[in-house]
């Protein structure tokens, strides 16, 4: 028998995590690392140091990098400190993960002479993968590096999940979306969870700006096949009308699609030249979101423009 079911596209976890960390960094710490959150003087502000981080670790090739973020802030005693957040989204353990945490921490401290806290957020589904320290020893010269770690699937229990659903912390929605995106394979179930999380977002009464930002993260994490995406949007629009809060409009959704197409055309231009980008513009702009995401993956390894489509 031929399986004609429409496949569920693979969710993109990296970019939404970066966006969520940038938009809700204090809330992220308050939910997942409350002791660290309590030790920061938030009145002095904070800033993301991505360029500095890339310069520091550009020569360190230890494993694959995911949603790394480096943040500069101040402790309650007024002293500066840097926080390195590493989000691990792969589904299998990575042998070099703890060593990479140690190397990055050491390189940042060595380059700038400031205390560095390295935090690990493990979003994979392997319950055995729980790296919390790196150690090495040679003839009595030893290293023992330990770092705080949270495992998101630990929240996916009857005891802890309700705390996420009732939390007034907006980052709880990000955590729930990530857990459901990784743990739910059936497309209809994914759709049901996606709608449930969007309803939670509305029920909490967030401002329009937060609703749009959180919707984008949830929408990015929990992707659906085209047919289910259309029915999901119709249900969402109906729900918005009942709430009299039409925030996620069709125009805004179209804007997201245009952004995906523009990004792919920019990638094509950078890799294959302006002529290729212009020749493929109509085809790219007419493609749906699922197809654009597939082509955006293929361009990473494509040798020619035609390889995107085959």
Secondary structure, DSSP 8 states (H G I E B T S, - for coil): -------------HHHHHHHHHHSHHHHHHHH-HHHHHTB-GGG--EE-HHHHHHHHTT---S---S-EEEEEEBTTS-EEEEEEEEE--SS--TTHHHHHHHHHHHHHHHH---EEEEEEE-SS-TT----EEEEEETTEEEEEE-EEEEGGGG-STTTHHHHHH---THHHHHHHHHHHHH---HHHHHHHHHHHHHHHHHTT--HHHHHHHHHHHHHHS---HHHHHHHHHHHHHHHHHHT---S-HHHHHHHHHHHHHHHHHHHHHHH-HHHHHHHHHHHHTS-HHHHHHHHHHTTT-SSGGGGG-
